[in-house]
């Protein structure tokens, strides 16, 4: 007797109940798996993109805002800082490297970052085509920017004011694309890189159409040069003890640790994921209850069939195994559907939430936690059938046949 075929035949006799039980379990599995995929990918991406950056230094304000703006390019910076202060920081013996960033404009939603070649070197970015910028208003596109916009080396474009789409266009100061970076899997893929002097030039022209030259405007000196923030790397572990306190207490700048702020962000984010996980576990528990009720009702309907099977030579273990196999089979189908759906949603999340597009990479990895989800789903199938299977095992053949 083929137990698996018999179990499938029994499950197929009640298609609606079977479908609903599988659907409920699949939704629970998909929900908890989606949380695992997205939260793990976010955690790994935060750690990967902050690697090698010991401090973000910028204007006084929120440390988390500084890190989000300077490392992840996901927030508006608190303000500008004097270039002289950054140069002074560069001369500090505790500092190994300082990478200044000048923000303020974007192109089709992608941020234009004025910086130095050291910024591309930090992310180990290499050129797919072209070269790095060497003059004002020359730009290098991240791989995702080039793919989304279709721009190539030789094209020109105008940035828009502000760090999101919809700002006023700088049509009188167009950038020339001189290079495109190869994909790195980091935030630099979504940036447009140029020199800091390009950002200054665009905004000087924007604020004063009658500028005579780069040093004098209408007989008065230009304001002090500024940048938005700076990424700092320590020269030695000793710097971690004294440098942040020194910056915060003795200068007009504020320092923020990407490692600390990222951990704090994940703690806040973790509260929401815990709520969603709890909801998913409730759905899985409800599916277990549904399977239990369905199998109990099915046992009552099949008592005569099972008694005949026993009379024809089927053992008690075979009868119990049919119910157990049916429940585990439904749980396995729900598990496969749920996992597949979670990975499919993750792979296409950028279609519905463009800001979450970098998390799509999580769909290509099978996380270790998913084995726990699989064990949970199959365990639900086994637990749901224990009592019905025990009742089938103890079935009184003679009494059941006598009752007809």
N, C-alpha and C positions, 0 to 999 in steps of 0.2 A: 504494500500500500504506500503510495507516494504522499507523505504527510504535507509537503509543501503545496502540491497541486490541490489537495483537498482543502487546505486552509485558504488558498486563493479562491477556490470555488465558493466556499462559505462566505468570504468577504464580499464577493461579487453579487451575492444574492440580495444584499441590502445596499445598493449603490449610494443612495443619499446619505444614510448614516455613516457609511464608510468614508465618503467624500468629506463630510463635515468634520469627522474625527481627524482625518489626515490633514485637512486645512487648518484646524485649530492648532495642532502640533507644529505644523510647518510655519505658521505665523509666529509662534513662540520661539522656535529655533531660529528663524530669520531675524527676529528682533534682537535676540541676545547675541547672535553672531555679528550682526551689523554693528552693534555697539563695540564688540571686541575688535573688529577690523578697523573701524574708524578711530577709536580711542588709541589703539596700539600704533596705528600709522601716524596719528597726530603726535603721540609721545615720541616716537622714533624720529619724526621729522623735526620736532622742536629741538631735540638733543643734537641731531646731525647738523642743523643749520646754525646752532649756537656754538658748535665745537670750535675751539681755537680762539674764541673771542672772550676775553676775561672781563672786560668792562665796556659799557656804552656810556659815553659822556656827552651831556647836552645841557639844555637850559633847565633851570629849576622847575620842578613839577612832579608828575607821577613817575616813579621809577619803572613801573610796568609799562606805561605809555612809551617811555624811552626805548625799552627793549623791543616792544611790538613794532615801533616805527623804524628803529635802526637795524634790527636783526631780521625780523620777519616781514617788514614792510607791509604791516597789516593795520596800522593806526596812523593818526596825524601826530607829528612831533609837537612838543610843547612850545617850541620857538627856536630862534637862532642864537648862536653864540659867536663871540668875536674870533676871527681867525688867529689873532695874536695869542689868545688863550690856548688855542689848540697847539700852536707852535711852541708855546712855553711848556705845555704838557709833553710834547715830543722830545724836548730837551731834558726831561726828568730822568735821572739815572735809573729809576725803578721801571721805566717803560722801555720795552724792546721795539714796539712798532705802534704807530698811530695811523689810522686810515680815515681821513675826513670824508664826510658825505654832505652834499648839498641837495636838498629836496625842495619840492614846491610845484613841479609840473608833472604832467602825465601825457601819455599818448594812447588813445583808445582804451583807457582804463589801466594801462601798464605804466608803472612809475618811471620817470626819468631821473636817474641818479647821477649827479655830478660827483666824481671821485677821482682816484688815482689808479694806475695799473695794478697796484698792490691789492686792490679790492678783487679784481679778477683772479689774481694769483692766489689769494686766500682760499677761494673756492675751487682751485685747481682747474679753472676754466681754460679751455683751449679754443682756438679759432677754427671754425669749420670752413669759412671763406673770408677773404679780405685781411684786414689788419686792425690793430688798435687805433684809437683816436690819437692825433698828434697836433691838432689845431682846434680853435674854437668852432663850435657848431658841427663837429664831426661826432658821429654816434655809432656805437656797436650794439647790436640787438641780441638779447637772449634768445635761445632756441625756440621757446614757446611764443615769444613775441613775433619772431620771424614767421613761424608757422601760421599763427592766427591772423596776422596782417598781410602776409604775402609779400612783404618788402624784401628786397635783396640788395646786395652791394651796388651802389650807384643811385639808388632811389633817394628821394627827399621827403620829408614830412614836417609838419608843424606841431609842436606840443601845445597842450591846453593848460591853462592856469588851474592849479589845484591838483590834488592827488586822486581825483576820481573823474569820470567822464562828465562832461557838461560845462566845464569851465571855458572862459574866453580863449580863443585861439591866438597864438603868437605867429600869425601868418608872415609878419615882416622879419622873422628870425627862424628860418627853416633849417632843420638839421639835414646833413648828408650822411647816408649810411655808408660806412667804410668797412664794416666787418659784421660777421654773424658768428656767435659762439656755438660750439658743439654742446649737446645736452649734457647736463651735469646731475640732474635729479635734485637740484637745490633751488633756493629762491632766486638765484641769479638768472635762471632760465626765464623768469617773468619780468626782468628789468631791462630798461634801456640805459646803457652806460655812456657817459660822456665826460669831458673834463669839467672841473669846477669852474674854470673860466668861462665855459659855455653858459652855465647857469647864471653867472653874474652878467654876462653880456646880454642874454635874453631879457633879464629883468631890469637892467639899466635902460635898455632901449624901450622896454614896455612902460617904464615910469617917466621917461623923459625923451620925447621924440627929437628934441633939439640938442642932444648931447654933442659937444664939439669933438671930443676924443675920449679915450679910455681913462683919462686922468682928471680932466677938468670939465665941469658942466656949468655953462653960463657964468663963468668967472668965480665959481666956488668949488671947493674940494668935494669929491664924492664921499658918501658915508663910509665909515670903517668897513672893511671887508668882513663878511660873515659866512659861516657855514651852518648847517643844521645840527650836526652831531658828529661824533668821532668814535670809531671802534678802536679799543685799546688792547694790546697784548702785553702781559707782564714779562719783565726780564728774568725774574726769579720768583719762587714761591713767597719770599718775604714781602713782595709788593702787595700780595693779597691782604696782608695784615694792616698795612699802614696807608697804602695809596688811596683807597676809597674814602677813608676818613679825612685824609689830607685834602683831597679834591673838594669834598662836601663842606669842610669847615673853613678852608683858606682861600677858595676861589669863587668866582661867580658861577661856576659849573656845578653840575650834579652828576654823580656816577650811579650806575645801576648794574648789578651782576646778572647776566643772562641766565646763568645756571639757577640762581636763587629765584628770580622772577618767573622763570619757566616752571619750576617746581610749584610755586605758589599758584600759577595759572592752572596747572594740571590738578591741583587740590580742589580749586573751585569748580573746574570742569568735571572732576570726579563725582561731585555730589549729584549732578544731573545724570551721569551715566549710571550711578547706583540706582537711581529712581527708575530708569528705563529697564535696567537689568531685573529689578524686582517685579516690574510689570510683566516682563517676558517670562519670568519664573511662574508667575500667577497663571499666565496663558498655558504654560506647559503642564502645570498642576490641573488646570481645568480640562486639558486634553486627556490627562490620565483618568480623571473622573469620568469623562465621556466614554473612554474606551472600556472602563470597568462596567458602566451601566449597559453599554452596547453588548458586551460579551455576556453579561448576566442575562439579559433578555434573550440573546441568541441561544444560550444554553437551554433556557426554558423551552424555546421553540424547537430545538434539535434533540431533545431528550429521547424521543422515539427513534430518530435516525441513529443516534449514538448507541442506543440499546441494541439495535439491529446489527450495527458494526461489531459490537461485543459478541453477539450471538454467532456472527460469522467468523469469529476467531481473533478479532482485534484485541490487543491487550489493554489493561487499564492505562499503562504508560503511553500507548499510542493515542488513546482518546484525549488524555491530558495534553499530549504534545501537539495535537491538532489545534487546540485553543491557544496554547502558548505560541505556536508558530504563527497563527493568524494575527495575534496582537503584536508580536515582534515585527512581522512583515509590514503591518500598517505603520508602526513606529519608524521602521527603516525608510519607508516611502516618504513619510513626513519629514524625516531627517534630511534625506537627499534633496527634496524639494526646497526645504528651508535654507539649507546651506547654499544651494545653487542660486536661490533668489537673493540672498544676502550678498554674495559675491557679484551678482549681476548689477544690483543696485549700487554697490560700491564702485564698480567699474564705470558706471555712467552717472555718478552723483554730480559731476561738473555740469551736466546738461541741465539739471534743475537748480543747482546751487553753484554758480560759477566760482564763488570764492572758495568752495571746497574742492575744486578740481585737482589740486595737488595731492589730495588723499586717495585719488583713484588708484594709485600704485598699490595700495593695500589689498586690492582684489586679486593680485597675482601671487599672493603669499598665503599658504595655509598655516594659520597660527597654531601653536601648541594648545592654546585654550579651546580650540575647536574640537580636539579629541575629548575634552571634558564634556562639551556640549553633546557630542555623539554618544558618549557613555550615559549621559543624563537621559537623552531621548530614548535610547534602547532600554535603559533601566525602567523608565516610565512604562514602556510596553510590557516588560516582564512583571512589574509590580501590579499593573492593572489586571493581569490575568491570573494571579496566584489563587484567589478565592474561586473564580469560575473553574479553573483547571482542577483545583482540589475537589470541587463538587462533581466534576465530570469523572474524576478518578474514583470517587466513592459511589458512583451511580449504581443503583439497584436494578440490574437488568430484568430480572423476573417481574418485579413490581411494575416497572415501566412498560414492559410488553403487555402485561395483564391489563393495565389501564388503557392500553391502545393509544 
